[in-house]
Amino acid sequence: MNLANWCQQLVASKAMVPLIHHWLIIQGQRSMRGLRMNTLGWFDFKSAWFAPPDPE
């Protein structure tokens, strides 16, 4: 049995529960300000705001 199959078997039998962290990349408007991540990796959207447009 190779390593990948062995790991899948451990997860399927619940002998091992992997803790997974996903890296996030944000793409959006450059005028967005105030986005901060908390300790759990979630964004605190209540502090987010858009900068006013530049006067032309």
C-alpha distance matrix in Angstrom:
0.0 3.8 6.7 8.3 6.3 6.4 9.9 10.8 10.2 12.3 14.9 15.1 15.8 18.2 16.9 17.1 19.8 19.8 23.3 23.8 26.9 27.9 30.4 33.4 35.8 39.2 41.3 44.7 48.4 49.6 52.3 49.9 50.5 49.5 45.7 44.0 40.6 40.4 38.1 35.6 35.5 37.9 41.1 44.4 46.1 49.4 50.2 49.5 52.6 53.7 56.2 59.4 59.7 61.6 65.3 66.1
3.8 0.0 3.8 5.6 5.6 6.2 8.8 10.2 10.8 12.5 14.6 15.5 16.7 18.5 17.3 16.7 18.9 18.2 21.5 21.6 24.4 25.2 27.4 30.5 32.8 36.2 38.3 41.8 45.4 46.4 49.3 47.0 47.6 46.6 43.0 41.3 38.0 38.0 35.8 33.4 33.1 35.5 38.6 42.0 43.7 47.1 47.7 46.9 49.9 50.9 53.2 56.4 56.7 58.5 62.2 63.0
6.7 3.8 0.0 3.8 5.5 5.1 6.1 8.6 9.8 10.6 12.4 14.1 15.4 16.5 15.1 13.8 16.0 14.9 18.0 18.2 21.0 22.1 24.4 27.6 30.0 33.5 35.8 39.3 42.9 43.8 46.5 44.2 44.5 43.5 39.8 38.0 34.6 34.6 32.2 29.9 29.7 32.3 35.4 38.8 40.7 44.0 44.5 43.8 46.9 48.1 50.3 53.7 54.1 55.9 59.6 60.5
8.3 5.6 3.8 0.0 3.8 5.5 5.2 6.2 8.7 10.0 10.7 12.2 14.3 15.4 14.9 13.3 14.7 13.5 16.6 16.3 19.1 19.8 22.2 25.1 27.5 30.9 33.1 36.5 40.1 41.3 44.0 41.6 42.2 41.3 37.6 36.0 32.6 32.8 30.7 28.2 27.7 30.0 33.1 36.5 38.2 41.5 42.2 41.4 44.4 45.5 47.9 51.1 51.4 53.4 57.0 57.9
6.3 5.6 5.5 3.8 0.0 3.8 5.4 5.0 6.1 8.7 9.9 10.3 12.2 14.1 13.8 13.2 15.0 14.7 18.2 18.3 21.5 22.3 25.0 27.8 30.3 33.5 35.7 39.0 42.7 44.1 46.7 44.2 44.8 43.8 40.1 38.5 35.1 35.0 32.9 30.2 30.0 32.1 35.3 38.6 40.1 43.4 44.4 43.6 46.7 47.8 50.4 53.6 54.0 56.1 59.7 60.6
6.4 6.2 5.1 5.5 3.8 0.0 3.8 5.5 5.1 6.3 8.8 9.9 10.7 12.3 11.2 10.8 13.4 13.5 17.2 18.0 21.4 22.8 25.6 28.7 31.4 34.7 37.1 40.4 44.1 45.3 47.8 45.1 45.5 44.2 40.5 38.6 35.1 34.6 32.2 29.6 29.9 32.1 35.5 38.7 40.6 43.7 44.6 44.2 47.4 48.8 51.3 54.6 55.3 57.3 61.0 62.1
9.9 8.8 6.1 5.2 5.4 3.8 0.0 3.8 5.4 5.1 6.3 8.6 10.0 10.5 9.7 8.3 10.2 9.8 13.4 14.2 17.6 19.1 22.0 25.1 28.0 31.2 33.8 37.1 40.7 41.9 44.3 41.6 41.8 40.5 36.8 34.8 31.3 30.8 28.4 25.8 26.1 28.3 31.7 34.9 36.8 39.9 40.8 40.4 43.7 45.2 47.7 51.1 51.8 53.9 57.6 58.8
10.8 10.2 8.6 6.2 5.0 5.5 3.8 0.0 3.8 5.5 5.2 6.0 8.6 9.7 10.2 9.3 10.5 10.6 14.1 14.5 18.0 19.1 22.2 24.9 27.8 30.8 33.2 36.3 40.0 41.5 43.8 41.1 41.6 40.4 36.6 35.0 31.5 31.1 29.1 26.1 26.2 28.1 31.4 34.6 36.2 39.3 40.5 40.0 43.1 44.6 47.3 50.5 51.2 53.5 57.0 58.2
10.2 10.8 9.8 8.7 6.1 5.1 5.4 3.8 0.0 3.8 5.5 5.0 6.1 8.4 8.5 9.0 11.2 12.4 16.1 17.3 20.9 22.3 25.6 28.3 31.3 34.3 36.8 39.8 43.5 45.0 47.2 44.4 44.8 43.4 39.6 37.9 34.3 33.6 31.4 28.4 28.9 30.7 34.2 37.2 38.9 41.9 43.2 42.9 46.1 47.7 50.5 53.7 54.5 56.9 60.5 61.7
12.3 12.5 10.6 10.0 8.7 6.3 5.1 5.5 3.8 0.0 3.8 5.5 5.3 6.1 5.1 5.4 8.2 9.8 13.6 15.4 19.1 21.1 24.4 27.3 30.5 33.5 36.3 39.3 42.9 44.2 46.3 43.3 43.4 41.8 38.1 36.0 32.3 31.4 28.9 26.1 26.9 29.0 32.6 35.4 37.4 40.2 41.5 41.4 44.8 46.6 49.4 52.7 53.7 56.1 59.7 61.2
14.9 14.6 12.4 10.7 9.9 8.8 6.3 5.2 5.5 3.8 0.0 3.8 5.5 4.9 6.1 5.1 6.0 7.5 11.2 12.7 16.4 18.2 21.7 24.4 27.7 30.4 33.2 36.0 39.7 41.1 43.1 40.1 40.3 38.7 35.0 33.1 29.4 28.5 26.3 23.2 24.0 25.7 29.3 32.1 34.0 36.8 38.2 38.1 41.5 43.3 46.2 49.4 50.5 52.9 56.5 58.0
15.1 15.5 14.1 12.2 10.3 9.9 8.6 6.0 5.0 5.5 3.8 0.0 3.8 5.4 7.7 8.3 9.1 11.0 14.4 15.7 19.3 20.8 24.4 26.7 29.9 32.4 35.0 37.7 41.4 43.1 45.0 42.0 42.5 40.9 37.2 35.5 31.9 31.1 29.1 25.8 26.6 27.9 31.4 34.2 35.8 38.6 40.2 40.0 43.3 45.1 48.1 51.2 52.2 54.8 58.3 59.7
15.8 16.7 15.4 14.3 12.2 10.7 10.0 8.6 6.1 5.3 5.5 3.8 0.0 3.8 5.4 7.7 9.5 12.3 15.7 17.7 21.4 23.3 26.9 29.4 32.7 35.3 38.1 40.8 44.4 46.0 47.8 44.7 44.9 43.1 39.4 37.5 33.8 32.6 30.3 27.2 28.4 29.9 33.5 36.1 37.9 40.5 42.1 42.3 45.7 47.6 50.7 53.9 55.0 57.6 61.1 62.7
18.2 18.5 16.5 15.4 14.1 12.3 10.5 9.7 8.4 6.1 4.9 5.4 3.8 0.0 3.8 5.2 6.2 9.6 12.6 15.1 18.8 21.0 24.6 27.1 30.6 33.1 36.0 38.6 42.1 43.7 45.3 42.0 42.1 40.1 36.5 34.4 30.7 29.3 26.9 23.9 25.3 26.8 30.5 32.9 34.9 37.4 39.0 39.3 42.8 45.0 48.0 51.2 52.6 55.2 58.7 60.4
16.9 17.3 15.1 14.9 13.8 11.2 9.7 10.2 8.5 5.1 6.1 7.7 5.4 3.8 0.0 3.8 6.8 9.9 13.1 15.9 19.6 22.2 25.6 28.4 31.9 34.7 37.7 40.5 44.0 45.2 47.0 43.7 43.5 41.5 37.9 35.6 31.8 30.3 27.6 24.9 26.4 28.4 32.1 34.5 36.8 39.3 40.6 41.1 44.6 46.8 49.6 53.0 54.4 56.8 60.4 62.2
17.1 16.7 13.8 13.3 13.2 10.8 8.3 9.3 9.0 5.4 5.1 8.3 7.7 5.2 3.8 0.0 3.8 6.3 9.5 12.3 15.9 18.6 22.0 24.9 28.4 31.2 34.3 37.1 40.6 41.7 43.6 40.4 40.1 38.1 34.6 32.2 28.5 27.1 24.3 21.7 23.1 25.2 28.9 31.5 33.9 36.4 37.6 37.9 41.5 43.6 46.3 49.7 51.1 53.4 57.1 58.8
19.8 18.9 16.0 14.7 15.0 13.4 10.2 10.5 11.2 8.2 6.0 9.1 9.5 6.2 6.8 3.8 0.0 3.8 6.5 9.3 13.0 15.7 19.1 21.8 25.4 28.1 31.2 33.9 37.3 38.5 40.2 36.9 36.7 34.7 31.1 28.8 25.1 23.7 21.1 18.3 19.7 21.6 25.3 27.9 30.2 32.7 34.0 34.3 37.9 40.0 42.8 46.2 47.6 50.1 53.7 55.5
19.8 18.2 14.9 13.5 14.7 13.5 9.8 10.6 12.4 9.8 7.5 11.0 12.3 9.6 9.9 6.3 3.8 0.0 3.8 6.0 9.7 12.4 15.7 18.6 22.2 25.0 28.2 31.0 34.5 35.5 37.4 34.2 34.0 32.2 28.6 26.3 22.6 21.6 19.1 16.4 17.2 19.5 23.1 25.9 28.2 31.0 32.0 32.1 35.6 37.6 40.2 43.7 44.9 47.2 50.9 52.6
23.3 21.5 18.0 16.6 18.2 17.2 13.4 14.1 16.1 13.6 11.2 14.4 15.7 12.6 13.1 9.5 6.5 3.8 0.0 3.8 6.8 10.1 13.2 16.1 19.7 22.4 25.8 28.5 31.8 32.7 34.4 31.2 30.7 28.7 25.2 22.8 19.0 17.9 15.3 12.6 13.6 16.1 19.7 22.5 25.0 27.7 28.5 28.8 32.3 34.4 37.0 40.5 41.9 44.2 47.9 49.7
23.8 21.6 18.2 16.3 18.3 18.0 14.2 14.5 17.3 15.4 12.7 15.7 17.7 15.1 15.9 12.3 9.3 6.0 3.8 0.0 3.8 6.5 9.8 12.7 16.2 19.0 22.3 25.1 28.6 29.5 31.4 28.3 28.2 26.5 22.8 20.8 17.1 16.7 14.7 11.9 11.9 14.3 17.7 20.8 23.0 26.0 26.7 26.6 29.9 31.8 34.3 37.8 39.0 41.2 44.9 46.6
26.9 24.4 21.0 19.1 21.5 21.4 17.6 18.0 20.9 19.1 16.4 19.3 21.4 18.8 19.6 15.9 13.0 9.7 6.8 3.8 0.0 3.8 6.5 9.4 13.0 15.8 19.2 22.0 25.3 26.0 27.9 24.9 24.6 23.0 19.4 17.3 13.7 13.7 12.0 9.6 8.7 11.5 14.6 17.9 20.1 23.2 23.6 23.3 26.7 28.4 30.9 34.4 35.6 37.7 41.4 43.2
27.9 25.2 22.1 19.8 22.3 22.8 19.1 19.1 22.3 21.1 18.2 20.8 23.3 21.0 22.2 18.6 15.7 12.4 10.1 6.5 3.8 0.0 3.8 6.3 9.8 12.7 15.9 18.8 22.3 23.2 25.3 22.5 22.7 21.6 17.8 16.4 13.2 14.2 13.5 11.0 8.9 11.0 13.6 17.2 18.8 22.2 22.5 21.7 24.8 26.2 28.6 32.0 33.0 35.1 38.8 40.3
30.4 27.4 24.4 22.2 25.0 25.6 22.0 22.2 25.6 24.4 21.7 24.4 26.9 24.6 25.6 22.0 19.1 15.7 13.2 9.8 6.5 3.8 0.0 3.8 6.8 10.0 13.3 16.4 19.7 20.3 22.6 20.0 20.2 19.3 15.7 14.4 11.8 13.6 13.3 11.7 8.7 10.9 12.7 16.4 17.9 21.4 21.1 20.0 22.9 24.0 26.1 29.5 30.3 32.2 35.9 37.4
33.4 30.5 27.6 25.1 27.8 28.7 25.1 24.9 28.3 27.3 24.4 26.7 29.4 27.1 28.4 24.9 21.8 18.6 16.1 12.7 9.4 6.3 3.8 0.0 3.8 6.5 9.8 12.8 16.1 17.0 19.2 16.6 17.1 16.6 12.9 12.4 10.4 12.9 13.7 12.2 8.6 9.6 10.4 14.1 15.0 18.7 18.5 16.9 19.6 20.5 22.8 26.1 26.8 28.9 32.6 34.1
35.8 32.8 30.0 27.5 30.3 31.4 28.0 27.8 31.3 30.5 27.7 29.9 32.7 30.6 31.9 28.4 25.4 22.2 19.7 16.2 13.0 9.8 6.8 3.8 0.0 3.8 6.6 9.9 13.2 13.9 16.5 14.5 15.4 15.7 12.4 12.7 11.7 14.9 16.2 15.3 11.5 12.0 11.7 15.2 15.4 19.1 18.5 16.3 18.3 18.6 20.6 23.8 24.1 26.0 29.7 30.9
39.2 36.2 33.5 30.9 33.5 34.7 31.2 30.8 34.3 33.5 30.4 32.4 35.3 33.1 34.7 31.2 28.1 25.0 22.4 19.0 15.8 12.7 10.0 6.5 3.8 0.0 3.7 6.4 9.7 10.7 13.1 11.0 12.4 13.1 10.0 11.4 11.4 14.9 17.0 16.2 12.5 11.9 10.5 13.5 13.0 16.6 15.9 13.3 15.0 15.0 17.1 20.2 20.6 22.7 26.3 27.7
41.3 38.3 35.8 33.1 35.7 37.1 33.8 33.2 36.8 36.3 33.2 35.0 38.1 36.0 37.7 34.3 31.2 28.2 25.8 22.3 19.2 15.9 13.3 9.8 6.6 3.7 0.0 3.7 7.2 8.7 11.5 10.3 12.7 14.4 12.0 14.1 14.7 18.3 20.6 19.9 16.2 15.3 13.5 16.1 14.8 18.2 17.5 14.3 15.1 14.2 16.1 18.7 18.5 20.5 24.0 25.0
44.7 41.8 39.3 36.5 39.0 40.4 37.1 36.3 39.8 39.3 36.0 37.7 40.8 38.6 40.5 37.1 33.9 31.0 28.5 25.1 22.0 18.8 16.4 12.8 9.9 6.4 3.7 0.0 3.7 6.3 8.5 7.6 10.7 13.0 11.3 14.2 15.6 19.1 22.0 21.4 17.9 16.3 13.8 15.7 13.7 16.6 15.9 12.3 12.4 11.0 13.0 15.4 15.1 17.4 20.8 22.0
48.4 45.4 42.9 40.1 42.7 44.1 40.7 40.0 43.5 42.9 39.7 41.4 44.4 42.1 44.0 40.6 37.3 34.5 31.8 28.6 25.3 22.3 19.7 16.1 13.2 9.7 7.2 3.7 0.0 3.8 5.3 5.8 9.4 12.5 11.9 15.3 17.4 20.9 24.0 23.9 20.5 18.8 15.8 16.9 14.5 16.9 15.7 12.0 10.9 8.6 9.9 12.0 11.4 13.7 17.1 18.3
49.6 46.4 43.8 41.3 44.1 45.3 41.9 41.5 45.0 44.2 41.1 43.1 46.0 43.7 45.2 41.7 38.5 35.5 32.7 29.5 26.0 23.2 20.3 17.0 13.9 10.7 8.7 6.3 3.8 0.0 3.8 5.5 8.0 11.5 11.5 14.7 17.2 20.9 23.9 24.3 20.9 19.6 16.5 17.5 15.7 17.7 15.8 12.3 11.1 8.7 8.7 11.1 10.6 12.1 15.8 17.2
52.3 49.3 46.5 44.0 46.7 47.8 44.3 43.8 47.2 46.3 43.1 45.0 47.8 45.3 47.0 43.6 40.2 37.4 34.4 31.4 27.9 25.3 22.6 19.2 16.5 13.1 11.5 8.5 5.3 3.8 0.0 3.8 6.3 10.1 11.2 14.7 17.7 21.0 24.4 24.9 21.8 20.1 16.7 16.8 14.6 15.9 13.9 10.4 8.3 5.3 5.0 7.5 7.8 9.9 13.5 15.5
49.9 47.0 44.2 41.6 44.2 45.1 41.6 41.1 44.4 43.3 40.1 42.0 44.7 42.0 43.7 40.4 36.9 34.2 31.2 28.3 24.9 22.5 20.0 16.6 14.5 11.0 10.3 7.6 5.8 5.5 3.8 0.0 3.8 7.1 7.6 11.3 14.2 17.5 20.9 21.4 18.4 16.5 12.9 13.0 10.8 12.4 10.5 6.9 5.7 4.4 6.2 9.5 10.9 13.3 16.9 19.1
50.5 47.6 44.5 42.2 44.8 45.5 41.8 41.6 44.8 43.4 40.3 42.5 44.9 42.1 43.5 40.1 36.7 34.0 30.7 28.2 24.6 22.7 20.2 17.1 15.4 12.4 12.7 10.7 9.4 8.0 6.3 3.8 0.0 3.8 5.8 9.1 12.6 15.5 19.0 20.1 17.4 15.7 12.1 11.6 10.2 11.2 8.4 5.7 5.2 5.8 6.7 10.5 12.6 14.6 18.1 20.8
49.5 46.6 43.5 41.3 43.8 44.2 40.5 40.4 43.4 41.8 38.7 40.9 43.1 40.1 41.5 38.1 34.7 32.2 28.7 26.5 23.0 21.6 19.3 16.6 15.7 13.1 14.4 13.0 12.5 11.5 10.1 7.1 3.8 0.0 3.8 6.2 9.9 12.4 15.9 17.3 15.1 13.4 9.9 8.7 8.3 8.9 5.6 4.5 6.1 8.5 9.8 13.4 16.0 18.1 21.4 24.3
45.7 43.0 39.8 37.6 40.1 40.5 36.8 36.6 39.6 38.1 35.0 37.2 39.4 36.5 37.9 34.6 31.1 28.6 25.2 22.8 19.4 17.8 15.7 12.9 12.4 10.0 12.0 11.3 11.9 11.5 11.2 7.6 5.8 3.8 0.0 3.8 6.9 9.9 13.4 14.2 11.7 10.0 6.5 6.5 6.6 8.7 6.6 5.1 8.0 10.2 12.3 15.9 18.1 20.3 23.8 26.4
44.0 41.3 38.0 36.0 38.5 38.6 34.8 35.0 37.9 36.0 33.1 35.5 37.5 34.4 35.6 32.2 28.8 26.3 22.8 20.8 17.3 16.4 14.4 12.4 12.7 11.4 14.1 14.2 15.3 14.7 14.7 11.3 9.1 6.2 3.8 0.0 3.8 6.6 9.9 11.3 9.2 8.3 5.7 6.0 8.0 9.9 7.9 8.1 11.4 13.9 15.6 19.4 21.6 23.6 27.1 29.8
40.6 38.0 34.6 32.6 35.1 35.1 31.3 31.5 34.3 32.3 29.4 31.9 33.8 30.7 31.8 28.5 25.1 22.6 19.0 17.1 13.7 13.2 11.8 10.4 11.7 11.4 14.7 15.6 17.4 17.2 17.7 14.2 12.6 9.9 6.9 3.8 0.0 3.8 6.7 7.7 5.4 5.3 4.5 6.3 9.2 11.6 10.6 11.0 14.5 17.0 19.1 22.8 24.9 27.0 30.6 33.0
40.4 38.0 34.6 32.8 35.0 34.6 30.8 31.1 33.6 31.4 28.5 31.1 32.6 29.3 30.3 27.1 23.7 21.6 17.9 16.7 13.7 14.2 13.6 12.9 14.9 14.9 18.3 19.1 20.9 20.9 21.0 17.5 15.5 12.4 9.9 6.6 3.8 0.0 3.8 5.4 5.3 5.5 6.3 6.9 10.6 12.2 11.7 13.2 16.9 19.8 21.9 25.6 27.9 30.1 33.6 36.3
38.1 35.8 32.2 30.7 32.9 32.2 28.4 29.1 31.4 28.9 26.3 29.1 30.3 26.9 27.6 24.3 21.1 19.1 15.3 14.7 12.0 13.5 13.3 13.7 16.2 17.0 20.6 22.0 24.0 23.9 24.4 20.9 19.0 15.9 13.4 9.9 6.7 3.8 0.0 3.8 5.5 7.5 9.6 10.6 14.2 15.8 15.5 16.9 20.6 23.5 25.5 29.2 31.5 33.5 37.1 39.6
35.6 33.4 29.9 28.2 30.2 29.6 25.8 26.1 28.4 26.1 23.2 25.8 27.2 23.9 24.9 21.7 18.3 16.4 12.6 11.9 9.6 11.0 11.7 12.2 15.3 16.2 19.9 21.4 23.9 24.3 24.9 21.4 20.1 17.3 14.2 11.3 7.7 5.4 3.8 0.0 3.8 5.7 8.9 10.7 13.9 16.0 16.4 17.5 21.2 24.0 26.4 30.0 32.1 34.5 38.0 40.4
35.5 33.1 29.7 27.7 30.0 29.9 26.1 26.2 28.9 26.9 24.0 26.6 28.4 25.3 26.4 23.1 19.7 17.2 13.6 11.9 8.7 8.9 8.7 8.6 11.5 12.5 16.2 17.9 20.5 20.9 21.8 18.4 17.4 15.1 11.7 9.2 5.4 5.3 5.5 3.8 0.0 3.8 6.7 9.5 12.3 15.1 15.1 15.4 19.0 21.4 23.8 27.4 29.3 31.5 35.1 37.4
37.9 35.5 32.3 30.0 32.1 32.1 28.3 28.1 30.7 29.0 25.7 27.9 29.9 26.8 28.4 25.2 21.6 19.5 16.1 14.3 11.5 11.0 10.9 9.6 12.0 11.9 15.3 16.3 18.8 19.6 20.1 16.5 15.7 13.4 10.0 8.3 5.3 5.5 7.5 5.7 3.8 0.0 3.8 6.6 9.0 11.8 12.5 12.8 16.4 19.0 21.8 25.2 27.2 29.8 33.2 35.6
41.1 38.6 35.4 33.1 35.3 35.5 31.7 31.4 34.2 32.6 29.3 31.4 33.5 30.5 32.1 28.9 25.3 23.1 19.7 17.7 14.6 13.6 12.7 10.4 11.7 10.5 13.5 13.8 15.8 16.5 16.7 12.9 12.1 9.9 6.5 5.7 4.5 6.3 9.6 8.9 6.7 3.8 0.0 3.8 5.7 8.8 9.1 9.0 12.7 15.3 18.0 21.5 23.5 26.2 29.6 32.0
44.4 42.0 38.8 36.5 38.6 38.7 34.9 34.6 37.2 35.4 32.1 34.2 36.1 32.9 34.5 31.5 27.9 25.9 22.5 20.8 17.9 17.2 16.4 14.1 15.2 13.5 16.1 15.7 16.9 17.5 16.8 13.0 11.6 8.7 6.5 6.0 6.3 6.9 10.6 10.7 9.5 6.6 3.8 0.0 3.8 5.6 6.1 7.3 11.1 14.3 17.1 20.3 22.9 25.6 28.8 31.6
46.1 43.7 40.7 38.2 40.1 40.6 36.8 36.2 38.9 37.4 34.0 35.8 37.9 34.9 36.8 33.9 30.2 28.2 25.0 23.0 20.1 18.8 17.9 15.0 15.4 13.0 14.8 13.7 14.5 15.7 14.6 10.8 10.2 8.3 6.6 8.0 9.2 10.6 14.2 13.9 12.3 9.0 5.7 3.8 0.0 3.8 5.3 5.1 8.5 11.6 14.8 17.7 20.2 23.2 26.3 29.0
49.4 47.1 44.0 41.5 43.4 43.7 39.9 39.3 41.9 40.2 36.8 38.6 40.5 37.4 39.3 36.4 32.7 31.0 27.7 26.0 23.2 22.2 21.4 18.7 19.1 16.6 18.2 16.6 16.9 17.7 15.9 12.4 11.2 8.9 8.7 9.9 11.6 12.2 15.8 16.0 15.1 11.8 8.8 5.6 3.8 0.0 3.8 5.6 8.3 11.9 14.8 17.5 20.5 23.5 26.2 29.2
50.2 47.7 44.5 42.2 44.4 44.6 40.8 40.5 43.2 41.5 38.2 40.2 42.1 39.0 40.6 37.6 34.0 32.0 28.5 26.7 23.6 22.5 21.1 18.5 18.5 15.9 17.5 15.9 15.7 15.8 13.9 10.5 8.4 5.6 6.6 7.9 10.6 11.7 15.5 16.4 15.1 12.5 9.1 6.1 5.3 3.8 0.0 3.8 6.6 10.3 12.6 15.6 18.7 21.3 24.2 27.3
49.5 46.9 43.8 41.4 43.6 44.2 40.4 40.0 42.9 41.4 38.1 40.0 42.3 39.3 41.1 37.9 34.3 32.1 28.8 26.6 23.3 21.7 20.0 16.9 16.3 13.3 14.3 12.3 12.0 12.3 10.4 6.9 5.7 4.5 5.1 8.1 11.0 13.2 16.9 17.5 15.4 12.8 9.0 7.3 5.1 5.6 3.8 0.0 3.8 7.1 9.9 13.0 15.7 18.5 21.6 24.5
52.6 49.9 46.9 44.4 46.7 47.4 43.7 43.1 46.1 44.8 41.5 43.3 45.7 42.8 44.6 41.5 37.9 35.6 32.3 29.9 26.7 24.8 22.9 19.6 18.3 15.0 15.1 12.4 10.9 11.1 8.3 5.7 5.2 6.1 8.0 11.4 14.5 16.9 20.6 21.2 19.0 16.4 12.7 11.1 8.5 8.3 6.6 3.8 0.0 3.8 6.6 9.4 12.3 15.2 18.1 21.0
53.7 50.9 48.1 45.5 47.8 48.8 45.2 44.6 47.7 46.6 43.3 45.1 47.6 45.0 46.8 43.6 40.0 37.6 34.4 31.8 28.4 26.2 24.0 20.5 18.6 15.0 14.2 11.0 8.6 8.7 5.3 4.4 5.8 8.5 10.2 13.9 17.0 19.8 23.5 24.0 21.4 19.0 15.3 14.3 11.6 11.9 10.3 7.1 3.8 0.0 3.8 6.3 8.7 11.8 14.7 17.5
56.2 53.2 50.3 47.9 50.4 51.3 47.7 47.3 50.5 49.4 46.2 48.1 50.7 48.0 49.6 46.3 42.8 40.2 37.0 34.3 30.9 28.6 26.1 22.8 20.6 17.1 16.1 13.0 9.9 8.7 5.0 6.2 6.7 9.8 12.3 15.6 19.1 21.9 25.5 26.4 23.8 21.8 18.0 17.1 14.8 14.8 12.6 9.9 6.6 3.8 0.0 3.8 6.4 8.7 11.8 14.8
59.4 56.4 53.7 51.1 53.6 54.6 51.1 50.5 53.7 52.7 49.4 51.2 53.9 51.2 53.0 49.7 46.2 43.7 40.5 37.8 34.4 32.0 29.5 26.1 23.8 20.2 18.7 15.4 12.0 11.1 7.5 9.5 10.5 13.4 15.9 19.4 22.8 25.6 29.2 30.0 27.4 25.2 21.5 20.3 17.7 17.5 15.6 13.0 9.4 6.3 3.8 0.0 3.8 6.5 8.8 12.0
59.7 56.7 54.1 51.4 54.0 55.3 51.8 51.2 54.5 53.7 50.5 52.2 55.0 52.6 54.4 51.1 47.6 44.9 41.9 39.0 35.6 33.0 30.3 26.8 24.1 20.6 18.5 15.1 11.4 10.6 7.8 10.9 12.6 16.0 18.1 21.6 24.9 27.9 31.5 32.1 29.3 27.2 23.5 22.9 20.2 20.5 18.7 15.7 12.3 8.7 6.4 3.8 0.0 3.8 6.3 8.8
61.6 58.5 55.9 53.4 56.1 57.3 53.9 53.5 56.9 56.1 52.9 54.8 57.6 55.2 56.8 53.4 50.1 47.2 44.2 41.2 37.7 35.1 32.2 28.9 26.0 22.7 20.5 17.4 13.7 12.1 9.9 13.3 14.6 18.1 20.3 23.6 27.0 30.1 33.5 34.5 31.5 29.8 26.2 25.6 23.2 23.5 21.3 18.5 15.2 11.8 8.7 6.5 3.8 0.0 3.8 6.3
65.3 62.2 59.6 57.0 59.7 61.0 57.6 57.0 60.5 59.7 56.5 58.3 61.1 58.7 60.4 57.1 53.7 50.9 47.9 44.9 41.4 38.8 35.9 32.6 29.7 26.3 24.0 20.8 17.1 15.8 13.5 16.9 18.1 21.4 23.8 27.1 30.6 33.6 37.1 38.0 35.1 33.2 29.6 28.8 26.3 26.2 24.2 21.6 18.1 14.7 11.8 8.8 6.3 3.8 0.0 3.8
66.1 63.0 60.5 57.9 60.6 62.1 58.8 58.2 61.7 61.2 58.0 59.7 62.7 60.4 62.2 58.8 55.5 52.6 49.7 46.6 43.2 40.3 37.4 34.1 30.9 27.7 25.0 22.0 18.3 17.2 15.5 19.1 20.8 24.3 26.4 29.8 33.0 36.3 39.6 40.4 37.4 35.6 32.0 31.6 29.0 29.2 27.3 24.5 21.0 17.5 14.8 12.0 8.8 6.3 3.8 0.0
